């Protein structure tokens, strides 16, 4: 048969909302008959999936994958529209597989283009569309981050998932030797550090030294403009502000937090305790905290109104 034109592919995409490669395949399978191609896409569940792509997906799961050797870890957020689908076993299996597969990708776009880990005959994007058709909701891979230990830098990558997949944390801790990284106390510290980050929504940095100068200056400007300091002499105001700034910056740093399992010590104190136990330096290198749906504007809808609207569109 004749080559399928780009114009015909584009027309099918506009009619169905399906992806370019799906449309091209559908047209080849139906010898360029666009109406039959639409039916083909519908039979495969692809056309109906495309029509759901504009629905807001603010529910879902945050999940992680850690390689057995603790050298590489991924934190991922995959969104759907309702908590009902988020609890579906097919959705949960998809998220777990995507977390594992993301160890070999450097962006969401690259991940979507890969052959799916459980079915090499389709890409990740194609498999997600099939799952959309199966579950009846929009599904989106929103973001992921991957930590990999630098060559020659011993340590461990670990994670923690809280509240049934609504909060997730990925951490990296480093040591001087591989033997220390394999120590049970060191491993426990990594997990406890991840739990600590999950419990501290205001924490953004490991230490005060990591806070950018412009952030510290912004906090100072805010404090200098407080009404309760308006009538204070400048030198007194500076001292008061300095004390407040030091407190504020410590609220933003992990090592300065009271340890969640023993409020009498800080996280820094805990690290020092484990350092003494393993006999060498330990560094909390970095962490990332995801909260499900943060920053997504959720759309509230009335179910009865939605049904009426759909009936009116028929």
Backbone torsions as a table, in degrees:
resi	resn	phi	psi	omega
1	UNK	NA	164.4	-179.8
2	UNK	-66.5	155.4	178.4
3	UNK	-62.9	139.7	178.7
4	UNK	-74.6	124.9	-177.2
5	UNK	-78.9	154.3	177.9
6	UNK	-63.9	-33.6	179.8
7	UNK	-63.7	-40.6	179.8
8	UNK	-68.0	-39.6	177.4
9	UNK	-62.2	-43.2	-179.6
10	UNK	-64.1	-39.6	178.9
11	UNK	-63.0	-42.3	179.0
12	UNK	-66.6	-37.4	177.5
13	UNK	-62.0	-43.0	-179.3
14	UNK	-65.5	-34.3	-178.8
15	UNK	-76.7	-30.0	-171.4
16	UNK	-116.1	-23.5	-175.2
17	UNK	77.9	6.1	-179.5
18	UNK	-77.9	163.8	-179.7
19	UNK	-71.1	162.3	-175.0
20	UNK	-60.7	-47.0	-178.0
21	UNK	-66.7	-36.2	176.9
22	UNK	-63.9	-41.6	-179.6
23	UNK	-66.0	-41.5	-179.9
24	UNK	-63.4	-42.5	179.3
25	UNK	-65.1	-42.0	-179.8
26	UNK	-61.3	-41.6	-179.9
27	UNK	-68.2	-35.9	176.9
28	UNK	-67.5	-41.2	-179.0
29	UNK	-65.8	-27.2	-176.1
30	UNK	-111.3	16.3	176.4
31	UNK	55.8	39.4	173.8
32	UNK	81.6	4.9	178.1
33	UNK	-81.5	109.6	-171.5
34	UNK	-67.4	-35.6	179.2
35	UNK	-68.2	-41.1	176.8
36	UNK	-67.6	-32.4	178.2
37	UNK	-65.5	-38.4	176.5
38	UNK	-62.2	-44.2	178.5
39	UNK	-62.5	-40.8	179.7
40	UNK	-60.7	-44.6	179.2
41	UNK	-64.0	-39.7	179.4
42	UNK	-66.0	-38.9	178.2
43	UNK	-63.6	-35.4	179.0
44	UNK	-80.7	-7.6	-179.2
45	UNK	79.3	11.5	-175.3
46	UNK	-86.2	-40.3	-178.3
47	UNK	-63.8	-44.6	-179.6
48	UNK	-65.5	-31.1	178.2
49	UNK	-65.7	-42.1	-178.1
50	UNK	-61.7	-35.1	-178.0
51	UNK	-69.7	-14.7	178.9
52	UNK	-91.7	-2.1	-170.8
53	UNK	-68.4	-17.1	-179.7
54	UNK	-94.7	2.2	179.7
55	UNK	-80.4	139.6	-176.5
56	UNK	-68.5	126.8	179.1
57	UNK	-112.7	99.9	-177.2
58	UNK	-118.9	-7.1	173.4
59	UNK	-95.1	-167.6	178.9
60	UNK	128.9	-145.8	-177.4
61	UNK	-144.3	145.8	164.1
62	UNK	-105.6	129.9	-178.2
63	UNK	-143.1	170.2	-178.8
64	UNK	-136.0	161.4	169.4
65	UNK	-137.6	128.9	176.2
66	UNK	-119.6	125.8	176.8
67	UNK	-59.9	147.3	-177.2
68	UNK	-53.0	-30.8	179.9
69	UNK	-84.4	-1.6	178.5
70	UNK	70.4	15.2	-177.5
71	UNK	-88.0	-25.4	-176.5
72	UNK	-136.5	140.2	177.4
73	UNK	-145.5	153.7	179.8
74	UNK	-130.9	140.5	170.0
75	UNK	-118.6	128.5	-174.0
76	UNK	-135.2	148.5	172.4
77	UNK	-122.8	123.1	176.2
78	UNK	-121.2	127.4	-174.2
79	UNK	-105.6	148.4	169.3
80	UNK	-134.5	-171.8	-173.9
81	UNK	-92.4	-30.8	-175.1
82	UNK	-132.3	155.2	175.8
83	UNK	-65.3	-26.9	179.0
84	UNK	-60.2	-47.6	178.7
85	UNK	-70.6	-34.2	178.3
86	UNK	-59.2	-26.9	179.6
87	UNK	-90.7	-4.1	-178.9
88	UNK	-70.1	138.1	-176.5
89	UNK	-63.3	-35.9	179.1
90	UNK	-65.2	-39.8	178.4
91	UNK	-67.5	-44.4	-179.3
92	UNK	-62.7	-39.3	178.2
93	UNK	-65.3	-39.7	177.7
94	UNK	-59.7	-46.6	-178.1
95	UNK	-62.8	-43.1	179.1
96	UNK	-62.1	-43.4	178.8
97	UNK	-65.1	-38.9	179.3
98	UNK	-66.9	-37.5	177.0
99	UNK	-61.7	-43.7	178.9
100	UNK	-66.1	-43.3	-177.7
101	UNK	-69.0	-27.5	-177.4
102	UNK	-66.5	-11.8	176.5
103	UNK	-64.5	-18.3	-178.0
104	UNK	-108.6	12.2	-179.3
105	UNK	-123.6	153.4	179.0
106	UNK	-112.7	3.7	177.2
107	UNK	-162.1	164.2	176.9
108	UNK	-62.5	-40.1	-179.3
109	UNK	-62.5	-41.9	179.0
110	UNK	-66.3	-38.3	178.2
111	UNK	-62.6	-46.0	-177.6
112	UNK	-63.3	-27.9	-177.1
113	UNK	-84.0	-13.5	-177.9
114	UNK	-73.6	153.2	169.1
115	UNK	-61.3	136.9	-176.0
116	UNK	-67.5	138.9	-172.9
117	UNK	-58.6	-29.0	-178.2
118	UNK	-101.1	-6.3	-179.7
119	UNK	-156.8	94.8	-175.0
120	UNK	-67.9	-9.3	-179.5
121	UNK	-78.5	-12.9	178.9
122	UNK	-130.0	155.8	174.5
123	UNK	-79.8	167.8	175.6
124	UNK	-58.0	-43.3	-179.4
125	UNK	-61.2	-42.1	179.5
126	UNK	-66.3	-40.0	179.6
127	UNK	-66.6	-37.7	177.3
128	UNK	-62.1	-40.3	178.2
129	UNK	-62.9	-39.1	176.7
130	UNK	-63.3	-39.3	179.5
131	UNK	-69.4	-36.0	175.1
132	UNK	-58.6	-45.9	179.7
133	UNK	-64.4	-38.0	-179.3
134	UNK	-68.4	-43.3	-173.8
135	UNK	-94.8	-16.6	175.6
136	UNK	79.5	19.9	179.3
137	UNK	-137.7	154.4	173.3
138	UNK	-66.1	138.8	177.8
139	UNK	-131.1	132.5	-179.1
140	UNK	-136.4	134.3	169.0
141	UNK	-82.0	106.8	-173.3
142	UNK	-80.8	-44.9	-174.4
143	UNK	-167.9	159.2	169.2
144	UNK	-156.1	158.5	175.0
145	UNK	-134.2	142.5	-179.6
146	UNK	-121.5	130.7	173.3
147	UNK	-107.8	132.8	176.2
148	UNK	-135.0	128.0	-179.9
149	UNK	-61.6	134.8	177.4
150	UNK	-65.9	148.2	-179.5
151	UNK	-59.5	130.3	178.9
152	UNK	78.7	10.4	179.5
153	UNK	-118.9	93.4	-176.6
154	UNK	-61.8	157.1	178.4
155	UNK	158.0	-156.2	-179.5
156	UNK	-154.2	145.2	170.8
157	UNK	-106.9	130.6	-179.5
158	UNK	-140.0	174.1	-174.3
159	UNK	-150.2	169.6	175.6
160	UNK	-151.5	133.8	176.8
161	UNK	-115.0	129.3	-175.6
162	UNK	-119.4	156.0	176.5
163	UNK	47.9	51.1	172.8
164	UNK	62.0	34.2	176.7
165	UNK	92.7	16.7	178.6
166	UNK	-95.8	-20.4	176.1
167	UNK	-134.6	134.3	179.0
168	UNK	-139.2	148.2	-177.9
169	UNK	-135.4	140.7	172.5
170	UNK	-123.5	132.1	-178.6
171	UNK	-130.5	155.0	171.9
172	UNK	-130.2	125.7	174.9
173	UNK	-117.8	142.2	-179.8
174	UNK	-119.0	151.4	176.3
175	UNK	-131.7	-178.8	179.6
176	UNK	-86.1	-31.5	-175.9
177	UNK	-132.3	159.3	177.1
178	UNK	-66.2	-32.5	-179.2
179	UNK	-65.1	-38.5	177.8
180	UNK	-68.4	-38.7	180.0
181	UNK	-63.8	-28.2	178.7
182	UNK	-87.8	-2.8	-179.6
183	UNK	-66.4	139.6	-177.8
184	UNK	-60.4	-38.6	179.7
185	UNK	-66.6	-38.4	178.6
186	UNK	-65.7	-42.8	178.5
187	UNK	-61.8	-41.7	178.7
188	UNK	-64.7	-36.9	178.2
189	UNK	-62.2	-40.7	179.4
190	UNK	-61.0	-45.5	179.8
191	UNK	-66.2	-42.8	179.8
192	UNK	-66.1	-33.2	176.4
193	UNK	-65.3	-42.1	177.9
194	UNK	-62.7	-41.8	177.3
195	UNK	-62.7	-39.1	179.2
196	UNK	-61.3	-46.1	179.9
197	UNK	-61.9	-40.2	179.1
198	UNK	-60.8	-33.2	-176.6
199	UNK	-86.3	-3.4	-174.0
200	UNK	-124.9	84.5	-175.8
201	UNK	-64.8	-21.0	-178.3
202	UNK	-87.6	-9.2	-177.1
203	UNK	-77.0	127.4	-179.0
204	UNK	-125.6	-19.1	-175.4
205	UNK	-132.3	160.4	178.1
206	UNK	-76.6	-48.7	-179.2
207	UNK	-132.7	165.2	178.4
208	UNK	-61.0	-34.2	-178.8
209	UNK	-59.8	-24.5	-177.8
210	UNK	-83.2	-11.9	-178.0
211	UNK	-72.5	123.5	-179.6
212	UNK	-58.9	146.7	-177.7
213	UNK	-58.7	-36.0	-178.1
214	UNK	-67.9	-30.7	176.4
215	UNK	-68.3	-45.4	178.7
216	UNK	-61.8	-40.1	-179.7
217	UNK	-66.9	-39.4	178.3
218	UNK	-61.1	-43.7	177.9
219	UNK	-62.3	-39.0	179.5
220	UNK	-65.4	-42.6	179.7
221	UNK	-61.0	-39.3	179.2
222	UNK	-63.7	-46.1	-178.2
223	UNK	-67.1	-38.6	-179.8
224	UNK	-64.2	-24.6	-178.6
225	UNK	-93.4	4.8	-179.8
226	UNK	-65.2	141.4	-177.5
227	UNK	-61.8	-34.0	-175.7
228	UNK	-71.0	-7.7	178.9
229	UNK	-107.1	1.1	-171.9
230	UNK	-57.2	-39.0	-175.3
231	UNK	-99.6	9.5	-179.9
232	UNK	-82.7	145.4	172.9
233	UNK	-59.5	151.1	-173.9
234	UNK	-58.3	-41.0	-178.1
235	UNK	-68.5	-35.1	177.6
236	UNK	-70.7	-41.4	179.2
237	UNK	-59.1	-43.1	-179.6
238	UNK	-60.4	-42.5	-179.7
239	UNK	-66.1	-43.0	179.5
240	UNK	-63.5	-46.0	-179.2
241	UNK	-63.2	-40.2	-179.8
242	UNK	-60.5	-41.6	177.6
243	UNK	-63.8	-41.8	179.6
244	UNK	-67.3	-39.0	-179.5
245	UNK	-65.2	-44.1	179.2
246	UNK	-59.2	-41.6	178.6
247	UNK	-65.7	-44.2	-178.3
248	UNK	-63.3	-43.4	-178.4
249	UNK	-67.0	-34.8	177.6
250	UNK	-67.5	-29.6	176.7
251	UNK	-65.9	-21.0	-177.6
252	UNK	-93.4	-5.4	-173.0
253	UNK	-114.3	139.6	-175.1
254	UNK	-64.0	-48.9	-173.3
255	UNK	-66.3	-20.1	-179.5
256	UNK	-89.6	-1.5	-178.5
257	UNK	-77.8	145.0	169.7
258	UNK	-61.7	134.7	-178.2
259	UNK	-66.9	130.1	-172.5
260	UNK	-63.4	-24.9	-179.1
261	UNK	-95.6	-8.2	177.5
262	UNK	-158.0	92.9	-173.8
263	UNK	-64.9	-10.4	-179.3
264	UNK	-78.8	-11.1	178.1
265	UNK	-127.0	160.6	176.3
266	UNK	-93.9	170.0	176.0
267	UNK	-63.0	-35.4	176.7
268	UNK	-61.7	-41.1	176.9
269	UNK	-62.0	-40.5	179.3
270	UNK	-61.9	-44.0	179.2
271	UNK	-61.0	-41.0	178.8
272	UNK	-63.8	-37.9	178.0
273	UNK	-62.2	-45.5	-179.7
274	UNK	-69.2	-35.9	175.8
275	UNK	-57.0	-43.3	179.2
276	UNK	-66.3	-33.5	-178.5
277	UNK	-73.1	-38.5	-178.4
278	UNK	-90.7	-15.3	174.1
279	UNK	80.2	23.5	175.9
280	UNK	-160.1	172.1	-176.4
281	UNK	-64.9	144.9	176.2
282	UNK	-131.4	136.9	179.2
283	UNK	-129.4	127.9	167.9
284	UNK	-81.5	108.3	-170.1
285	UNK	-83.7	-47.0	-176.3
286	UNK	-165.2	164.6	176.8
287	UNK	-156.0	158.5	173.6
288	UNK	-137.4	139.3	179.1
289	UNK	-124.1	123.2	175.4
290	UNK	-108.7	136.2	170.1
291	UNK	-115.2	125.9	-175.8
292	UNK	-53.7	125.6	173.9
293	UNK	75.4	4.5	-177.9
294	UNK	-62.2	132.0	179.9
295	UNK	86.4	-7.5	177.8
296	UNK	-92.6	128.1	178.7
297	UNK	-80.6	110.7	-177.5
298	UNK	-77.4	141.1	-179.8
299	UNK	-100.4	118.4	178.0
300	UNK	-87.3	130.8	-179.3
301	UNK	-136.6	151.1	176.6
302	UNK	-92.8	124.6	-173.3
303	UNK	-60.1	-43.0	-179.3
304	UNK	-62.2	-42.1	178.6
305	UNK	-64.3	-38.2	-179.6
306	UNK	-64.6	-42.9	179.2
307	UNK	-63.9	-44.2	179.2
308	UNK	-60.9	-40.5	179.7
309	UNK	-64.9	-41.0	179.1
310	UNK	-64.8	-40.3	178.9
311	UNK	-65.4	-35.0	179.4
312	UNK	-70.4	-22.9	-179.2
313	UNK	-84.6	-8.6	-177.4
314	UNK	-73.8	NA	NA
